[in-house]
Amino acid sequence: MAHKNKPSPKAVNPANQQEKILEDILEVVLQEARRRLLEASRDPQRPRYHFLPPPGWMNDPIPYFYDGNYHVFFQYHPGLPFWGNMHWDHAVSKDLVYWENLPIALFPERGKPDSEGCWTGSIIKRGNLFLAFYTGVYPQNQCLALSKDLIRWKKYPQNPVISYLQKPAELNETFRDPHVWQMDNQWYMLLGAGKSYLEGSPLLFASTDLLKWEYLHPLYQGPAAGDECPDFFPLGEKWVLLSSRKLTKWAVGNFKNLFFEPETFGIVDYGSFYAGKTLLDNKNRRILFGWIHEERPVEEQLRSGWSGVLSLPRLISLSPDGSLKIEPVPELTQLRRETLIKDYFELKGFTDSSGFREFEIPGGNQIEIEIILSKVSAREWGLILPGGESIIYDNESKRFMNENYRLPNNQRVNLRIFVDNSVIEVFLNGDFCKTVRHYPPLEAYSQPLRVFCRDGKIRVEKLNVWSMKSIHSHSINGAE
């Protein structure tokens, strides 16, 4: 029996088939990313006017300014809200307020010096190229990546540029977080290291070509430094060293004969702020960023799908006494949406009872408070925020927010407080900062704002409270 010829099936182009498979995979990935972002955005503890990446873990920022744009690279564990195989993620802003998440910049690569993570570092520009120095692990080697546009990066094929074998044997295991700068036609690198966690010893290396590095000596060794995340820069006629261990420390002093001699030193922030690093912008401003870490149980972080927040940017300068002055950048006033309170008054409290004023604050989980006090003679004064957090100064023990802080009687007080759901950033008189994490239920924010004093008087010259805009919208680019 004769058989009719069946039509031959259409020839399939393997390239088109592969492209279709990749498109399908990408769509599945994007759908999952959107799902996770939507879930994270429903978490009432997630901040609304601080920058956060898409769900996952973030820590240590690496700020950099170029061509009118503020870039912040940072450690990122994509999709997983716990510390792990670190990548470099990337965000950019034109105004320090609204941020756009950009593609991940650096990935760990199997079989390379960074196979188990790309840890923090710094970025410089030389000629037409941007160079990112970072620590690849394990062990801790210093690596290099290059870019023409700060977006697409290519790793130096001869990595590492500094081997772990170059670490002095007498120091602890820390050998990481390269900070690079140029001075007098020479390149210098500072690496986090220490004799112990309590006594930092940042190590100074030098190079003429950024590829071959010679170890010189410790820049400084002592309690004014930590053993992680060094940042070193001129400010006025002095030099500033930032470094971290448990908290971020600052030290101001002189840089002579390639040694740093601190004159004053202190703590950048007494709370949940860590790994502070800076950039220099086109207005010659030194701007500080830090990682705000979580304080709630790991189980809740896993359930929420995210962990870590970028601090609000802070302007740093030198005070007349040589200490470091830290204030919120003025651009943050763009976030003020509506004035909820504008008032002034005096309070008098007694030994056995407080004088107080209460204010209803709609939306008290997303506000900025500015309060200016004068004629402060009360033994204790402070604020109870919506949500229940206490901001208290005890004149008897000389403690503010449970930290040692001396405020002379009758000194003028300028206090700014940023409340953004689970994040509270507090700034007092330019010389005290503390970042607090708190996780009350949403209904707790219906409590009024209370200003009080006990055993004496305060004059409130100004009390302003603003509701704050969200910088996020529901999209996959890291906003929500």
VEXDREN-2710 file (C-alpha; in Angstrom, 1 decimal):
% VEXDREN-2710
k/r/px/py/pz
1/MET/0.0/0.0/0.0
2/ALA/1.2/3.4/-0.9
3/HIS/1.8/5.8/1.9
4/LYS/1.3/9.5/1.5
5/ASN/4.4/11.5/2.3
6/LYS/4.0/13.1/5.7
7/PRO/5.1/16.8/5.9
8/SER/8.5/17.1/7.5
9/PRO/8.6/18.9/10.8
10/LYS/9.9/22.4/10.8
11/ALA/13.6/22.6/11.4
12/VAL/14.4/24.1/14.8
13/ASN/17.2/26.6/15.1
14/PRO/19.2/25.6/18.1
15/ALA/20.2/29.2/18.8
16/ASN/16.6/30.3/18.9
17/GLN/15.6/27.3/21.1
18/GLN/18.4/28.2/23.6
19/GLU/17.3/31.8/23.6
20/LYS/13.7/30.8/24.4
21/ILE/14.9/28.6/27.2
22/LEU/16.9/31.4/28.7
23/GLU/13.9/33.8/28.4
24/ASP/11.7/31.3/30.2
25/ILE/14.3/30.9/33.0
26/LEU/14.6/34.6/33.3
27/GLU/10.9/35.0/33.6
28/VAL/10.7/32.4/36.3
29/VAL/13.5/34.2/38.2
30/LEU/11.8/37.6/37.8
31/GLN/8.5/36.2/39.0
32/GLU/10.2/34.7/42.1
33/ALA/12.0/38.0/42.7
34/ARG/8.7/40.0/42.5
35/ARG/7.1/37.5/44.9
36/ARG/9.8/37.9/47.5
37/LEU/9.8/41.7/47.1
38/LEU/6.1/41.8/47.6
39/GLU/6.3/39.6/50.7
40/ALA/9.1/41.8/52.1
41/SER/7.3/45.0/51.4
42/ARG/4.4/43.8/53.5
43/ASP/6.6/43.5/56.6
44/PRO/5.6/46.4/58.9
45/GLN/9.2/46.5/60.2
46/ARG/10.7/47.2/56.8
47/PRO/11.9/50.9/56.6
48/ARG/10.3/53.2/54.0
49/TYR/12.7/56.1/53.6
50/HIS/16.0/54.2/54.1
51/PHE/17.6/52.4/51.1
52/LEU/17.3/48.6/51.1
53/PRO/18.2/46.2/48.2
54/PRO/15.9/43.5/47.0
55/PRO/15.2/40.8/49.6
56/GLY/18.4/39.2/50.9
57/TRP/21.2/40.1/53.3
58/MET/23.2/43.4/53.1
59/ASN/26.1/44.7/55.0
60/ASP/29.3/46.9/54.7
61/PRO/28.8/49.8/52.3
62/ILE/31.5/51.0/49.8
63/PRO/30.6/54.6/48.8
64/TYR/32.0/56.4/45.8
65/PHE/31.2/59.7/44.0
66/TYR/31.6/60.3/40.3
67/ASP/30.2/62.6/37.7
68/GLY/27.4/64.0/39.9
69/ASN/26.3/60.6/41.1
70/TYR/26.5/59.0/44.6
71/HIS/27.3/55.3/44.3
72/VAL/27.1/52.8/47.1
73/PHE/28.3/49.3/46.6
74/PHE/27.7/46.9/49.4
75/GLN/28.0/43.3/50.5
76/TYR/24.9/41.4/49.4
77/HIS/23.7/37.8/49.7
78/PRO/21.0/37.6/47.0
79/GLY/17.6/36.3/48.0
80/LEU/18.8/34.9/51.4
81/PRO/18.5/37.0/54.6
82/PHE/21.6/35.7/56.3
83/TRP/25.4/36.2/55.9
84/GLY/26.8/33.9/53.3
85/ASN/28.6/33.9/49.9
86/MET/29.1/37.7/49.5
87/HIS/28.5/39.6/46.3
88/TRP/28.9/43.3/45.6
89/ASP/25.6/44.9/44.9
90/HIS/25.3/48.5/43.7
91/ALA/22.9/51.5/44.1
92/VAL/23.1/55.0/42.8
93/SER/21.5/58.4/43.7
94/LYS/21.7/61.9/42.3
95/ASP/20.5/63.5/45.6
96/LEU/21.3/61.2/48.5
97/VAL/17.6/60.6/49.0
98/TYR/16.2/58.5/46.1
99/TRP/18.2/55.5/45.1
100/GLU/18.2/53.2/42.1
101/ASN/19.4/49.6/42.5
102/LEU/21.8/48.6/39.7
103/PRO/23.0/45.2/38.6
104/ILE/25.2/43.2/40.9
105/ALA/28.8/44.3/40.4
106/LEU/30.9/41.4/41.6
107/PHE/30.2/37.7/42.0
108/PRO/32.2/34.9/43.7
109/GLU/33.8/32.6/41.0
110/ARG/34.5/28.9/41.5
111/GLY/38.2/28.2/41.4
112/LYS/39.2/31.8/41.9
113/PRO/40.6/33.6/44.9
114/ASP/37.1/34.9/45.7
115/SER/35.3/31.6/45.3
116/GLU/33.7/31.9/48.8
117/GLY/32.9/35.6/48.7
118/CYS/33.8/39.1/47.5
119/TRP/34.3/41.1/50.7
120/THR/34.3/44.8/51.1
121/GLY/37.0/47.2/49.9
122/SER/37.2/50.5/47.9
123/ILE/37.0/52.1/44.5
124/ILE/39.4/54.5/42.7
125/LYS/39.7/56.0/39.2
126/ARG/42.9/55.9/37.2
127/GLY/42.8/57.2/33.7
128/ASN/39.7/55.9/32.0
129/LEU/39.3/53.0/34.3
130/PHE/37.7/52.4/37.6
131/LEU/39.4/50.0/39.9
132/ALA/37.7/48.0/42.7
133/PHE/39.9/46.5/45.3
134/TYR/38.3/43.9/47.5
135/THR/39.1/40.9/49.7
136/GLY/38.5/37.5/48.2
137/VAL/38.0/34.6/50.5
138/TYR/39.2/32.0/51.6
139/PRO/42.0/32.7/52.7
140/GLN/41.9/36.5/52.8
141/ASN/43.5/37.7/49.6
142/GLN/43.3/41.2/48.1
143/CYS/41.8/41.2/44.6
144/LEU/41.2/43.7/41.8
145/ALA/38.4/44.3/39.3
146/LEU/38.2/46.9/36.5
147/SER/35.4/48.7/34.8
148/LYS/34.9/51.5/32.3
149/ASP/31.4/52.5/33.5
150/LEU/31.1/51.3/37.2
151/ILE/28.4/48.8/36.0
152/ARG/30.3/46.0/34.1
153/TRP/33.3/44.7/35.9
154/LYS/36.2/42.4/34.8
155/LYS/38.4/40.8/37.3
156/TYR/42.2/41.1/37.0
157/PRO/43.3/37.7/35.7
158/GLN/46.4/37.6/37.9
159/ASN/44.5/38.0/41.2
160/PRO/45.3/38.3/44.0
161/VAL/47.4/41.5/44.0
162/ILE/48.3/40.9/47.7
163/SER/48.5/37.4/49.0
164/TYR/47.4/36.3/52.4
165/LEU/51.1/35.2/52.8
166/GLN/52.1/38.9/53.1
167/LYS/50.2/39.3/56.4
168/PRO/52.6/39.8/59.4
169/ALA/52.6/36.6/61.4
170/GLU/52.2/38.4/64.8
171/LEU/48.8/39.7/64.0
172/ASN/45.4/38.1/64.3
173/GLU/43.6/36.4/61.4
174/THR/42.1/39.7/60.1
175/PHE/43.7/40.8/56.8
176/ARG/41.0/42.5/54.7
177/ASP/38.9/45.4/53.5
178/PRO/41.4/47.3/51.3
179/HIS/41.2/51.1/51.3
180/VAL/43.2/52.7/48.5
181/TRP/44.2/56.3/47.8
182/GLN/46.9/58.4/46.0
183/MET/49.3/60.8/47.5
184/ASP/52.4/62.4/46.1
185/ASN/52.4/60.3/43.0
186/GLN/52.3/57.1/45.1
187/TRP/49.4/54.7/45.7
188/TYR/48.7/53.5/49.2
189/MET/46.5/50.7/50.5
190/LEU/45.3/50.3/54.1
191/LEU/44.2/46.8/55.2
192/GLY/42.2/46.0/58.3
193/ALA/44.3/44.0/60.8
194/GLY/45.1/43.9/64.5
195/LYS/47.0/42.4/67.4
196/SER/43.6/41.7/68.9
197/TYR/40.0/42.6/68.3
198/LEU/40.3/45.4/70.8
199/GLU/43.6/46.8/69.4
200/GLY/43.6/47.6/65.7
201/SER/46.7/47.7/63.6
202/PRO/45.8/48.9/60.1
203/LEU/48.6/47.9/57.7
204/LEU/50.1/50.3/55.1
205/PHE/51.1/49.1/51.7
206/ALA/52.6/51.1/48.8
207/SER/52.6/50.7/45.0
208/THR/53.5/52.6/41.9
209/ASP/51.3/50.6/39.4
210/LEU/48.4/49.3/41.7
211/LEU/49.4/45.7/40.8
212/LYS/52.6/45.1/42.8
213/TRP/52.3/46.1/46.5
214/GLU/55.0/46.5/49.1
215/TYR/54.2/46.2/52.8
216/LEU/55.6/49.2/54.8
217/HIS/54.4/49.0/58.4
218/PRO/51.3/49.5/60.6
219/LEU/49.8/52.9/60.0
220/TYR/48.9/53.0/63.7
221/GLN/48.5/50.4/66.4
222/GLY/46.4/50.9/69.5
223/PRO/42.9/51.1/71.0
224/ALA/41.8/54.1/68.8
225/ALA/41.4/51.6/65.9
226/GLY/39.5/48.5/65.1
227/ASP/40.7/45.7/62.9
228/GLU/38.1/46.0/60.1
229/CYS/36.9/48.3/57.4
230/PRO/39.5/51.1/57.5
231/ASP/38.9/54.5/55.9
232/PHE/41.6/57.2/55.9
233/PHE/41.3/60.7/54.6
234/PRO/42.3/64.3/55.1
235/LEU/39.7/66.6/56.7
236/GLY/40.7/70.3/57.1
237/GLU/44.3/70.3/58.3
238/LYS/44.0/66.9/60.0
239/TRP/43.6/63.3/59.0
240/VAL/40.8/61.0/60.0
241/LEU/40.9/57.2/60.5
242/LEU/37.7/55.3/60.6
243/SER/37.8/51.6/61.5
244/SER/35.4/49.0/63.1
245/ARG/35.1/46.2/65.5
246/LYS/31.7/45.9/67.3
247/LEU/31.3/49.6/66.8
248/THR/32.8/52.1/64.2
249/LYS/35.6/54.2/65.8
250/TRP/36.9/57.6/64.7
251/ALA/40.3/59.1/65.3
252/VAL/41.5/62.6/64.3
253/GLY/45.2/63.4/64.2
254/ASN/48.3/64.0/62.1
255/PHE/49.8/61.9/59.3
256/LYS/53.6/62.3/59.3
257/ASN/56.3/60.2/57.7
258/LEU/53.6/57.7/56.8
259/PHE/52.5/57.2/60.4
260/PHE/49.2/58.3/61.9
261/GLU/49.3/60.0/65.3
262/PRO/45.8/60.3/66.8
263/GLU/45.0/63.3/69.0
264/THR/41.3/62.8/69.7
265/PHE/39.2/59.7/69.2
266/GLY/35.7/58.4/69.8
267/ILE/32.8/56.4/68.6
268/VAL/30.9/57.2/65.4
269/ASP/27.6/55.6/66.5
270/TYR/26.8/53.8/69.8
271/GLY/24.1/51.6/68.3
272/SER/23.3/49.2/65.4
273/PHE/25.5/51.1/63.0
274/TYR/28.7/49.4/61.6
275/ALA/31.4/49.5/59.0
276/GLY/31.2/53.2/58.4
277/LYS/32.9/54.5/55.3
278/THR/32.9/57.8/53.4
279/LEU/33.0/59.5/50.0
280/LEU/34.1/63.0/48.9
281/ASP/31.6/64.7/46.7
282/ASN/31.9/67.6/44.2
283/LYS/31.0/70.1/47.0
284/ASN/34.0/69.0/48.9
285/ARG/31.8/67.3/51.5
286/ARG/32.9/64.2/53.3
287/ILE/29.8/62.0/53.6
288/LEU/29.5/58.9/55.8
289/PHE/27.4/55.7/55.3
290/GLY/27.1/52.7/57.5
291/TRP/25.4/49.3/57.7
292/ILE/22.4/49.2/60.1
293/HIS/22.2/45.6/61.2
294/GLU/19.3/43.7/62.6
295/GLU/18.5/43.0/66.3
296/ARG/15.5/40.7/65.9
297/PRO/15.7/36.9/66.1
298/VAL/17.1/35.1/63.1
299/GLU/13.8/33.2/62.7
300/GLU/12.0/36.5/62.1
301/GLN/14.6/37.6/59.6
302/LEU/14.3/34.4/57.7
303/ARG/10.5/34.8/57.8
304/SER/10.6/38.3/56.5
305/GLY/13.2/37.5/53.7
306/TRP/15.5/40.5/54.3
307/SER/18.2/41.7/56.7
308/GLY/20.2/44.9/56.9
309/VAL/19.6/48.6/56.0
310/LEU/21.8/51.4/54.6
311/SER/22.1/54.3/57.1
312/LEU/20.9/57.7/56.2
313/PRO/23.9/59.7/54.8
314/ARG/25.8/61.8/57.3
315/LEU/27.9/64.9/56.9
316/ILE/31.2/64.8/58.8
317/SER/33.4/67.8/59.7
318/LEU/35.8/68.9/62.4
319/SER/34.6/70.6/65.6
320/PRO/36.6/73.5/67.1
321/ASP/37.9/71.1/69.8
322/GLY/39.3/68.7/67.2
323/SER/36.6/66.0/67.5
324/LEU/34.5/64.7/64.7
325/LYS/31.1/66.3/64.1
326/ILE/28.4/64.1/62.5
327/GLU/25.1/65.4/61.2
328/PRO/22.4/64.3/58.8
329/VAL/22.9/65.7/55.3
330/PRO/20.7/68.6/54.5
331/GLU/19.2/66.8/51.4
332/LEU/17.1/64.7/53.8
333/THR/14.7/67.7/54.3
334/GLN/13.3/66.7/50.9
335/LEU/11.6/63.8/52.6
336/ARG/9.5/66.0/54.8
337/ARG/5.9/65.7/53.7
338/GLU/3.7/67.4/56.2
339/THR/4.3/69.3/59.4
340/LEU/2.5/67.4/62.1
341/ILE/3.6/69.6/65.1
342/LYS/5.2/73.0/65.4
343/ASP/5.3/74.2/69.0
344/TYR/7.3/75.7/71.9
345/PHE/6.7/75.5/75.6
346/GLU/8.3/75.2/79.1
347/LEU/8.1/72.2/81.4
348/LYS/8.7/71.9/85.1
349/GLY/9.0/68.6/86.8
350/PHE/9.3/67.7/90.5
351/THR/11.3/65.0/92.3
352/ASP/8.3/62.7/92.6
353/SER/6.5/63.6/89.4
354/SER/7.2/64.6/85.8
355/GLY/6.2/67.6/83.9
356/PHE/5.1/66.5/80.4
357/ARG/3.3/67.3/77.2
358/GLU/1.8/64.8/74.9
359/PHE/1.1/65.0/71.2
360/GLU/-0.9/62.7/68.9
361/ILE/1.2/61.7/65.9
362/PRO/-0.7/60.1/63.0
363/GLY/1.7/57.8/61.2
364/GLY/4.2/57.9/64.0
365/ASN/6.2/55.0/62.5
366/GLN/7.6/57.3/59.7
367/ILE/8.5/60.7/61.0
368/GLU/11.4/63.1/61.7
369/ILE/11.5/65.0/65.0
370/GLU/13.6/68.1/65.7
371/ILE/13.6/69.5/69.2
372/ILE/15.7/72.4/70.5
373/LEU/16.0/72.9/74.3
374/SER/17.5/75.7/76.3
375/LYS/17.7/76.5/80.1
376/VAL/18.0/72.8/80.8
377/SER/18.2/72.3/84.6
378/ALA/16.1/69.2/85.0
379/ARG/17.8/66.1/86.5
380/GLU/16.2/64.0/83.8
381/TRP/14.5/64.9/80.5
382/GLY/13.6/63.1/77.3
383/LEU/11.0/61.9/74.9
384/ILE/8.9/58.7/74.7
385/LEU/8.4/58.1/71.0
386/PRO/5.3/56.6/69.3
387/GLY/6.1/52.9/69.4
388/GLY/7.5/53.2/73.0
389/GLU/11.2/53.8/72.5
390/SER/12.7/56.1/75.2
391/ILE/15.2/58.9/74.4
392/ILE/16.4/60.0/77.9
393/TYR/19.2/62.2/79.3
394/ASP/20.1/61.6/83.0
395/ASN/21.9/64.6/84.3
396/GLU/22.9/62.9/87.5
397/SER/24.7/59.9/85.9
398/LYS/25.7/62.0/82.8
399/ARG/24.2/59.4/80.5
400/PHE/22.2/59.8/77.3
401/MET/20.4/56.8/75.9
402/ASN/22.3/54.7/78.4
403/GLU/25.7/55.9/77.1
404/ASN/28.2/58.1/78.9
405/TYR/27.7/61.7/77.7
406/ARG/28.2/64.9/79.6
407/LEU/25.9/67.8/78.8
408/PRO/26.7/70.9/80.9
409/ASN/23.8/72.5/82.7
410/ASN/21.9/75.1/80.6
411/GLN/23.7/74.1/77.4
412/ARG/21.5/74.4/74.3
413/VAL/20.4/71.0/73.0
414/ASN/19.7/70.3/69.4
415/LEU/18.2/66.8/68.9
416/ARG/17.1/65.2/65.7
417/ILE/15.4/61.8/65.5
418/PHE/14.5/59.8/62.4
419/VAL/11.9/57.1/63.0
420/ASP/11.5/54.7/60.0
421/ASN/9.6/51.6/61.3
422/SER/12.2/49.4/62.9
423/VAL/15.0/52.0/62.5
424/ILE/15.6/55.0/64.7
425/GLU/18.6/57.3/64.1
426/VAL/19.4/59.8/66.8
427/PHE/21.7/62.8/66.5
428/LEU/22.5/65.1/69.4
429/ASN/24.5/68.4/69.1
430/GLY/26.6/67.0/66.3
431/ASP/28.8/64.9/68.7
432/PHE/26.6/61.9/69.6
433/CYS/24.8/59.4/67.3
434/LYS/23.0/56.3/68.2
435/THR/21.1/54.0/65.9
436/VAL/18.4/51.9/67.5
437/ARG/16.5/48.9/66.1
438/HIS/13.0/48.3/67.7
439/TYR/10.2/46.0/66.5
440/PRO/6.9/47.0/68.1
441/PRO/3.6/45.9/66.6
442/LEU/2.2/48.5/64.3
443/GLU/-0.6/49.4/66.7
444/ALA/2.0/50.6/69.2
445/TYR/2.6/53.7/67.1
446/SER/-0.8/55.0/68.1
447/GLN/0.8/56.0/71.4
448/PRO/1.4/59.8/71.6
449/LEU/4.8/61.5/71.5
450/ARG/5.6/62.5/75.1
451/VAL/8.2/65.2/76.1
452/PHE/9.0/65.2/79.8
453/CYS/11.3/66.4/82.5
454/ARG/11.8/65.5/86.1
455/ASP/13.2/67.5/89.1
456/GLY/13.8/70.8/87.3
457/LYS/13.0/72.7/84.1
458/ILE/13.5/72.6/80.4
459/ARG/12.5/75.2/77.8
460/VAL/11.5/73.7/74.5
461/GLU/12.4/76.5/72.0
462/LYS/11.3/74.4/69.0
463/LEU/9.5/71.2/68.5
464/ASN/8.9/70.2/64.9
465/VAL/7.5/66.8/63.8
466/TRP/7.2/65.9/60.1
467/SER/5.7/62.9/58.4
468/MET/8.2/61.5/55.9
469/LYS/7.8/60.3/52.3
470/SER/8.6/56.8/51.2
471/ILE/11.5/56.5/48.7
472/HIS/10.1/53.1/47.5
473/SER/7.5/52.0/45.0
474/HIS/6.5/48.5/44.0
475/SER/9.1/47.5/41.5
476/ILE/11.8/44.9/40.9
477/ASN/14.7/47.3/40.9
478/GLY/15.1/47.3/44.6
479/ALA/12.5/49.8/45.4
480/GLU/9.1/48.8/46.8
END
